[in-house]
Amino acid sequence: MIYPTRTAVVLTAMGAPIAAVAGVLAQQLWLVGVAWSGLMVLLVTLDGGLTRLRRAPEVILDAPGSMAVGVGAATRVAVRFITLFSPRKAELMLEGNDLLTIAPRRVIAPVRDKETAAELIVTPLRRGEAMLERLWIRWTGPLGLAWDQVSPRLDHTAPVTPNIKAVQEEALRLFSRDALHGLKEQIETGEGSEFHALRDFLAGMDHRTIDWKQSARHGKLVSQERRTERNHTIVMAIDTGRTMCEPVRGVPRVDRAINTALLLAYIGLATGDRVGLFGFDARPRLSTGAVSGVQSFPLIQRLVARLDYAAEETNFTLGLTTLSGDLDRRSLIIIFTEFTDSIGAELMLDNLKRLLKRHLVLFVLLQDEELESLARAEPLEGADVSRAVTAAALIKEREVVMVRLRRMGVQLVEAPVDQVGPAVINAYLDIKRRNLL
């Protein structure tokens, strides 16, 4: 498509004042303005013809085959022009579907030997199938009076998966201390529930480890060595309902929950526990059963990627009842969810009472940074005061629900987005240390 540049439009429009001035000086000279405008139209047509492509440009796209949520991926686009006169520069703009943000939006790249290239950062906002649909290219002719624009289709697709890079980095950090000293079995005396061995009691050892019956039988002080019990069942229940699909720092809450769940799954598998996943919104969406061993982590990663975003309200009655029926032994159930007020949380609380009779429940909540910023904002006008009062009331209702959860016996973790992973890991390890399972 060829169309005039801004310069061409301004120069063509100048024909009217030229005709007016010439007509004032001499009546017969008004045709000068018309001739000027006609000349500009002719030059625009000529410029467009000179820059016209002989055939479609050659486009080479170097884009990643898969992307992680919230992680920018470098994408390189190269274009070769088949024209009579090579342009000095070209403007490139990459178009994707609604899963992607592309920066910079428009790139002005120089053309050398009829070739140009640009590098852009493509960032997926949520999971799904990302698509780079089209590349928009435009350039001017040698006179700078006409744009020539084409938009070849790309149709490049790439799956968007949960961000496991953060999981790998956090897991390596947590296990780096053990890696420095080699791999060996570590006995945590007095902190476990599983009997390991008897040994002679030595000065400096914890007196609580003395086995008095065995000491009486052997005629000397004997202590017990215990280690942390393994093979617990850890089930991570992820709410994918409408509230969990709201973004926090540009990434939906459910994706933040999935990243934390993957980190906890890796830690749990590495420490010998059995890990399972359960996803639900208006109805149950995913139930994997419990697996063991670090080699099962890729399977969990593939399964959790199936969780989709839902626009429906979460049915806690159906979800938690189904989850309870799937479990045949006492388990640690870690629920990633969100609630806004005490009324909406009533059904959730009622179903938790039945779940707590057999299982230990840990709730994971992300701090609502938007509400807290509104409540703390300096009031500059009347609307600011109204927003602050409303935000403070919502925060208070949220705290009421959290207090009720703690009184019911629910373990609770509430942390900022960038600290929720370590906070959940600490809570999980504390539960194991205190032998609550």
VEXDREN-2710 file (C-alpha; in Angstrom, 1 decimal):
% VEXDREN-2710
k/r/px/py/pz
1/MET/0.0/0.0/0.0
2/ILE/1.4/3.4/-1.0
3/TYR/0.3/6.6/0.6
4/PRO/1.8/10.2/1.0
5/THR/4.0/11.2/3.9
6/ARG/3.3/14.1/6.1
7/THR/5.8/16.2/4.2
8/ALA/4.0/15.5/0.9
9/VAL/0.6/16.5/2.4
10/VAL/2.0/19.8/3.8
11/LEU/3.8/20.6/0.5
12/THR/0.7/19.8/-1.5
13/ALA/-1.5/21.9/0.7
14/MET/0.8/24.8/0.2
15/GLY/-0.7/25.1/-3.3
16/ALA/-3.7/26.9/-1.9
17/PRO/-1.9/29.8/-0.2
18/ILE/0.5/30.1/-3.2
19/ALA/-2.6/30.4/-5.5
20/ALA/-4.1/33.0/-3.2
21/VAL/-0.9/35.2/-3.1
22/ALA/-0.3/34.8/-6.8
23/GLY/-4.0/35.8/-7.6
24/VAL/-3.6/38.9/-5.5
25/LEU/-0.5/40.0/-7.4
26/ALA/-1.9/39.1/-10.8
27/GLN/-5.2/37.5/-11.6
28/GLN/-3.8/35.2/-14.2
29/LEU/-1.1/33.9/-11.8
30/TRP/-3.5/31.9/-9.6
31/LEU/-2.8/28.9/-11.8
32/VAL/0.7/28.7/-10.3
33/GLY/-0.8/27.3/-7.1
34/VAL/-2.8/24.7/-9.0
35/ALA/0.4/23.8/-10.9
36/TRP/2.3/23.5/-7.7
37/SER/-0.2/21.0/-6.2
38/GLY/-0.3/19.1/-9.4
39/LEU/3.5/18.9/-9.4
40/MET/3.5/17.5/-5.9
41/VAL/0.9/14.8/-6.7
42/LEU/3.1/13.8/-9.7
43/LEU/6.2/13.7/-7.5
44/VAL/4.4/11.6/-4.9
45/THR/3.3/9.2/-7.6
46/LEU/6.9/9.0/-8.9
47/ASP/8.4/8.5/-5.5
48/GLY/5.9/5.7/-4.8
49/GLY/6.7/4.0/-8.1
50/LEU/10.5/4.2/-7.4
51/THR/10.1/2.5/-4.0
52/ARG/7.6/-0.1/-5.1
53/LEU/8.5/-3.7/-4.3
54/ARG/9.2/-6.0/-7.2
55/ARG/8.0/-8.9/-5.0
56/ALA/7.2/-9.5/-1.4
57/PRO/10.1/-8.8/1.0
58/GLU/12.0/-11.7/2.5
59/VAL/11.3/-12.0/6.3
60/ILE/13.4/-14.1/8.6
61/LEU/12.0/-14.5/12.1
62/ASP/14.2/-15.7/14.9
63/ALA/11.7/-16.3/17.8
64/PRO/11.8/-18.7/20.8
65/GLY/9.9/-22.0/20.5
66/SER/8.4/-21.6/24.0
67/MET/8.2/-18.9/26.5
68/ALA/7.6/-18.5/30.3
69/VAL/5.0/-16.3/31.9
70/GLY/6.4/-12.9/32.7
71/VAL/9.8/-13.5/31.2
72/GLY/10.8/-11.4/28.2
73/ALA/12.3/-13.3/25.3
74/ALA/14.5/-11.7/22.6
75/THR/13.0/-11.9/19.1
76/ARG/15.0/-10.9/16.0
77/VAL/13.4/-9.9/12.7
78/ALA/15.4/-9.5/9.5
79/VAL/13.9/-8.1/6.2
80/ARG/15.4/-8.1/2.7
81/PHE/13.9/-5.6/0.2
82/ILE/13.6/-6.3/-3.5
83/THR/13.2/-2.8/-4.8
84/LEU/14.8/-0.6/-7.5
85/PHE/16.0/1.9/-5.0
86/SER/17.0/0.8/-1.5
87/PRO/15.5/2.9/1.3
88/ARG/17.7/4.5/3.8
89/LYS/15.7/3.3/6.8
90/ALA/12.5/1.3/7.5
91/GLU/10.0/1.2/10.3
92/LEU/9.1/-2.2/11.7
93/MET/6.3/-3.2/14.1
94/LEU/5.6/-6.7/15.3
95/GLU/2.0/-7.7/15.9
96/GLY/1.0/-10.5/18.3
97/ASN/-2.1/-11.8/20.0
98/ASP/-3.5/-10.6/23.3
99/LEU/-1.2/-12.9/25.4
100/LEU/1.9/-10.8/24.4
101/THR/3.4/-7.4/25.0
102/ILE/6.1/-6.3/22.6
103/ALA/8.7/-3.6/23.3
104/PRO/9.6/-1.4/21.7
105/ARG/6.3/-1.0/19.9
106/ARG/8.0/0.5/16.8
107/VAL/11.6/0.2/15.6
108/ILE/13.2/2.5/13.1
109/ALA/16.1/0.5/11.7
110/PRO/18.7/1.5/9.0
111/VAL/18.8/-0.3/5.7
112/ARG/22.2/-1.5/4.4
113/ASP/22.5/-3.4/1.2
114/LYS/18.8/-3.6/1.0
115/GLU/18.6/-5.5/4.3
116/THR/17.5/-4.4/7.8
117/ALA/17.0/-6.1/11.1
118/ALA/15.6/-5.3/14.6
119/GLU/15.5/-7.0/18.0
120/LEU/12.4/-6.8/20.1
121/ILE/11.5/-8.2/23.6
122/VAL/8.3/-10.3/23.6
123/THR/6.8/-10.9/27.1
124/PRO/3.9/-13.2/27.6
125/LEU/1.3/-12.0/30.2
126/ARG/-0.3/-15.4/30.8
127/ARG/-0.2/-19.0/29.9
128/GLY/-1.6/-20.3/26.7
129/GLU/-0.5/-20.3/23.0
130/ALA/1.3/-17.1/22.0
131/MET/1.2/-16.1/18.4
132/LEU/3.3/-13.6/16.4
133/GLU/0.7/-12.9/13.7
134/ARG/2.1/-10.2/11.4
135/LEU/5.1/-7.9/10.7
136/TRP/4.3/-4.4/9.6
137/ILE/7.0/-2.7/7.5
138/ARG/7.0/0.7/5.9
139/TRP/9.6/2.9/4.2
140/THR/9.8/6.0/2.2
141/GLY/11.0/6.6/-1.4
142/PRO/14.2/8.4/-2.3
143/LEU/12.3/11.8/-2.3
144/GLY/10.7/11.1/1.1
145/LEU/7.2/11.9/-0.3
146/ALA/5.5/8.5/-0.3
147/TRP/5.2/5.6/2.1
148/ASP/5.2/2.0/0.9
149/GLN/3.7/-0.4/3.5
150/VAL/3.4/-4.1/3.6
151/SER/2.3/-6.6/6.3
152/PRO/3.5/-10.1/5.6
153/ARG/2.0/-12.8/7.9
154/LEU/4.2/-14.7/10.2
155/ASP/1.9/-17.2/12.0
156/HIS/4.5/-18.2/14.5
157/THR/3.1/-19.9/17.6
158/ALA/4.8/-20.8/20.8
159/PRO/3.4/-22.3/24.0
160/VAL/3.6/-20.2/27.2
161/THR/4.5/-22.3/30.2
162/PRO/4.9/-21.6/33.9
163/ASN/8.1/-19.8/34.8
164/ILE/10.3/-22.6/36.1
165/LYS/13.5/-20.6/35.9
166/ALA/12.6/-18.9/39.2
167/VAL/11.9/-22.4/40.6
168/GLN/15.3/-23.7/39.6
169/GLU/17.2/-20.7/40.9
170/GLU/15.4/-20.8/44.3
171/ALA/15.8/-24.5/44.6
172/LEU/19.5/-24.3/43.8
173/ARG/19.9/-21.5/46.4
174/LEU/18.1/-23.6/49.1
175/PHE/20.2/-26.7/48.4
176/SER/23.5/-24.9/47.8
177/ARG/24.7/-25.3/51.4
178/ASP/24.4/-29.1/51.3
179/ALA/26.0/-29.2/47.9
180/LEU/29.2/-27.6/49.3
181/HIS/29.6/-30.4/51.8
182/GLY/28.7/-33.3/49.6
183/LEU/25.7/-35.6/49.7
184/LYS/25.2/-37.5/53.0
185/GLU/22.4/-38.4/55.3
186/GLN/21.8/-35.8/58.0
187/ILE/20.2/-36.9/61.3
188/GLU/18.1/-34.1/62.9
189/THR/18.2/-35.2/66.5
190/GLY/15.1/-34.3/68.5
191/GLU/13.3/-32.8/65.5
192/GLY/12.0/-36.0/63.8
193/SER/9.5/-38.7/64.6
194/GLU/11.2/-41.6/62.9
195/PHE/13.5/-43.8/65.0
196/HIS/17.0/-44.3/63.5
197/ALA/19.4/-45.9/66.0
198/LEU/20.7/-46.1/69.5
199/ARG/24.1/-44.8/70.6
200/ASP/26.0/-44.1/73.7
201/PHE/25.1/-40.8/75.4
202/LEU/28.0/-38.3/75.3
203/ALA/28.6/-35.1/77.1
204/GLY/27.0/-32.2/75.2
205/MET/24.1/-34.2/73.7
206/ASP/20.5/-33.2/74.3
207/HIS/19.2/-34.9/77.5
208/ARG/15.8/-35.3/75.9
209/THR/17.2/-38.0/73.6
210/ILE/18.0/-40.4/76.5
211/ASP/16.1/-43.7/76.2
212/TRP/15.7/-44.5/79.9
213/LYS/14.4/-48.0/79.4
214/GLN/17.3/-49.0/77.2
215/SER/19.7/-47.2/79.6
216/ALA/18.4/-49.3/82.5
217/ARG/18.8/-52.5/80.4
218/HIS/22.4/-51.7/79.3
219/GLY/23.5/-50.2/82.6
220/LYS/24.7/-47.0/81.0
221/LEU/23.1/-44.0/79.4
222/VAL/21.9/-44.6/75.9
223/SER/20.3/-42.0/73.6
224/GLN/18.0/-42.3/70.6
225/GLU/18.8/-40.9/67.2
226/ARG/15.8/-39.8/65.3
227/ARG/15.4/-38.3/61.8
228/THR/12.7/-36.4/60.0
229/GLU/9.9/-38.6/58.8
230/ARG/9.6/-38.9/55.1
231/ASN/6.9/-40.1/52.6
232/HIS/4.3/-37.5/53.7
233/THR/1.6/-36.7/51.2
234/ILE/1.6/-33.0/50.1
235/VAL/-1.4/-31.9/47.9
236/MET/-1.3/-28.4/46.4
237/ALA/-4.8/-27.2/45.6
238/ILE/-4.8/-24.3/43.2
239/ASP/-7.8/-22.1/42.8
240/THR/-8.1/-21.0/39.1
241/GLY/-11.4/-19.0/39.5
242/ARG/-12.1/-15.4/38.5
243/THR/-10.5/-13.8/41.6
244/MET/-7.2/-15.6/41.1
245/CYS/-7.0/-14.5/37.5
246/GLU/-6.6/-10.8/38.5
247/PRO/-3.1/-9.5/37.8
248/VAL/-0.5/-8.7/40.5
249/ARG/2.4/-6.7/39.1
250/GLY/1.3/-7.6/35.6
251/VAL/1.1/-11.4/36.2
252/PRO/-2.2/-13.2/37.2
253/ARG/-2.4/-14.5/40.7
254/VAL/-2.8/-18.0/39.5
255/ASP/0.5/-17.9/37.7
256/ARG/2.2/-16.7/40.8
257/ALA/0.5/-19.6/42.7
258/ILE/1.7/-22.1/40.1
259/ASN/5.3/-20.9/40.3
260/THR/5.2/-21.2/44.1
261/ALA/3.6/-24.6/43.8
262/LEU/6.3/-25.8/41.5
263/LEU/9.0/-24.6/43.8
264/LEU/7.3/-26.4/46.8
265/ALA/6.8/-29.5/44.7
266/TYR/10.5/-29.7/43.8
267/ILE/11.5/-29.2/47.5
268/GLY/9.0/-31.8/48.6
269/LEU/10.1/-34.4/46.1
270/ALA/13.7/-33.8/47.0
271/THR/13.1/-34.3/50.7
272/GLY/11.3/-37.6/50.1
273/ASP/7.7/-36.6/50.3
274/ARG/4.9/-37.5/47.9
275/VAL/3.4/-34.6/46.0
276/GLY/0.1/-34.2/44.1
277/LEU/-1.7/-31.3/42.4
278/PHE/-5.4/-30.4/42.4
279/GLY/-6.9/-27.6/40.4
280/PHE/-10.5/-26.3/40.7
281/ASP/-12.7/-23.3/40.0
282/ALA/-16.5/-23.8/39.3
283/ARG/-15.7/-27.5/39.1
284/PRO/-12.6/-29.7/39.6
285/ARG/-10.2/-29.3/36.6
286/LEU/-7.1/-31.4/37.5
287/SER/-6.3/-34.2/40.0
288/THR/-2.9/-35.8/39.5
289/GLY/-2.6/-38.1/42.5
290/ALA/0.6/-38.2/44.5
291/VAL/4.0/-39.0/42.9
292/SER/7.5/-39.3/44.5
293/GLY/11.1/-38.8/43.5
294/VAL/12.7/-35.7/41.8
295/GLN/12.4/-37.5/38.5
296/SER/8.6/-36.9/38.7
297/PHE/9.0/-33.1/38.6
298/PRO/8.8/-32.8/34.7
299/LEU/5.5/-34.7/34.9
300/ILE/4.1/-32.2/37.5
301/GLN/5.3/-29.4/35.3
302/ARG/3.5/-30.7/32.3
303/LEU/0.3/-31.4/34.2
304/VAL/0.1/-28.0/35.9
305/ALA/0.5/-26.2/32.6
306/ARG/-2.9/-27.6/31.7
307/LEU/-4.6/-25.3/34.3
308/ASP/-6.5/-22.6/32.3
309/TYR/-7.9/-19.3/33.4
310/ALA/-11.6/-19.2/34.4
311/ALA/-14.1/-16.3/34.4
312/GLU/-16.4/-18.1/36.8
313/GLU/-16.6/-17.9/40.6
314/THR/-14.9/-20.7/42.6
315/ASN/-17.1/-23.4/43.9
316/PHE/-15.4/-24.3/47.2
317/THR/-18.0/-26.8/48.2
318/LEU/-17.6/-29.0/45.1
319/GLY/-13.8/-28.5/44.9
320/LEU/-12.9/-29.2/48.5
321/THR/-15.4/-32.1/48.8
322/THR/-13.9/-33.7/45.7
323/LEU/-10.4/-33.2/47.0
324/SER/-11.3/-34.8/50.4
325/GLY/-12.8/-37.8/48.7
326/ASP/-9.6/-38.4/46.6
327/LEU/-7.4/-38.6/49.7
328/ASP/-7.1/-41.9/51.6
329/ARG/-4.6/-40.8/54.2
330/ARG/-3.8/-37.8/56.3
331/SER/-2.1/-35.2/54.1
332/LEU/-0.9/-31.7/54.1
333/ILE/-3.2/-29.7/51.8
334/ILE/-1.8/-26.4/50.6
335/ILE/-4.5/-24.2/49.2
336/PHE/-3.6/-21.3/46.9
337/THR/-6.6/-19.0/46.7
338/GLU/-7.9/-15.5/47.3
339/PHE/-10.9/-13.9/49.0
340/THR/-12.1/-10.3/49.2
341/ASP/-14.7/-10.3/52.0
342/SER/-16.1/-12.4/54.8
343/ILE/-19.4/-13.0/53.0
344/GLY/-17.8/-14.6/50.0
345/ALA/-15.6/-16.7/52.3
346/GLU/-18.4/-18.3/54.3
347/LEU/-18.8/-21.3/52.1
348/MET/-15.1/-21.8/52.0
349/LEU/-14.9/-21.8/55.8
350/ASP/-17.8/-24.2/56.2
351/ASN/-16.1/-26.8/53.9
352/LEU/-12.8/-26.3/55.6
353/LYS/-14.2/-27.5/58.9
354/ARG/-14.9/-31.0/57.4
355/LEU/-11.5/-31.0/55.7
356/LEU/-9.6/-30.2/58.9
357/LYS/-11.0/-33.3/60.7
358/ARG/-8.6/-35.5/58.8
359/HIS/-6.0/-33.3/57.2
360/LEU/-3.6/-30.4/57.9
361/VAL/-4.4/-27.3/55.8
362/LEU/-2.0/-24.5/54.9
363/PHE/-3.5/-21.4/53.2
364/VAL/-1.3/-19.3/50.9
365/LEU/-2.4/-15.7/50.2
366/LEU/-0.7/-12.9/48.2
367/GLN/-0.7/-9.5/49.9
368/ASP/-3.1/-7.2/48.1
369/GLU/-0.6/-4.4/47.3
370/GLU/-3.2/-2.4/45.4
371/LEU/-5.6/-2.2/48.3
372/GLU/-2.8/-1.4/50.7
373/SER/-1.4/1.4/48.5
374/LEU/-4.9/2.9/48.2
375/ALA/-5.4/2.8/52.0
376/ARG/-2.0/4.5/52.6
377/ALA/-2.2/7.0/49.8
378/GLU/-2.1/10.7/50.8
379/PRO/-5.6/12.2/50.3
380/LEU/-5.4/15.1/47.9
381/GLU/-9.1/15.3/47.0
382/GLY/-12.4/13.9/48.2
383/ALA/-12.3/10.9/45.9
384/ASP/-8.9/9.9/47.5
385/VAL/-10.6/9.8/50.9
386/SER/-13.4/7.6/49.6
387/ARG/-11.0/5.2/48.0
388/ALA/-8.9/5.0/51.2
389/VAL/-11.9/4.3/53.4
390/THR/-13.2/1.6/51.1
391/ALA/-9.8/0.0/50.8
392/ALA/-9.3/0.0/54.6
393/ALA/-12.7/-1.6/55.1
394/LEU/-11.9/-4.4/52.6
395/ILE/-8.5/-5.0/54.3
396/LYS/-10.3/-5.2/57.7
397/GLU/-12.7/-7.8/56.3
398/ARG/-9.8/-9.8/54.9
399/GLU/-8.1/-9.8/58.3
400/VAL/-11.3/-11.0/60.0
401/VAL/-11.4/-14.0/57.7
402/MET/-7.7/-14.7/58.4
403/VAL/-8.3/-14.6/62.1
404/ARG/-11.2/-17.1/61.7
405/LEU/-9.0/-19.4/59.7
406/ARG/-6.3/-19.4/62.4
407/ARG/-8.8/-20.1/65.1
408/MET/-10.1/-23.1/63.1
409/GLY/-6.5/-24.5/63.1
410/VAL/-5.5/-23.5/59.5
411/GLN/-1.9/-22.7/59.0
412/LEU/-1.7/-19.4/57.1
413/VAL/1.0/-17.7/54.9
414/GLU/0.5/-14.2/53.6
415/ALA/3.4/-12.6/51.9
416/PRO/4.3/-10.2/49.1
417/VAL/4.7/-11.5/45.6
418/ASP/8.5/-11.6/45.7
419/GLN/8.6/-13.3/49.1
420/VAL/5.8/-15.9/48.9
421/GLY/8.0/-18.7/47.7
422/PRO/10.5/-18.7/50.6
423/ALA/7.7/-18.0/53.0
424/VAL/5.8/-21.2/51.9
425/ILE/9.0/-23.3/52.0
426/ASN/9.7/-22.1/55.5
427/ALA/6.1/-22.9/56.6
428/TYR/6.4/-26.4/55.0
429/LEU/9.7/-27.2/56.7
430/ASP/8.4/-25.9/60.0
431/ILE/5.4/-28.2/59.8
432/LYS/7.8/-31.1/59.2
433/ARG/10.1/-30.0/62.1
434/ARG/7.2/-29.8/64.5
435/ASN/5.8/-33.2/63.3
436/LEU/2.3/-31.8/62.8
437/LEU/1.6/-34.5/60.2
END
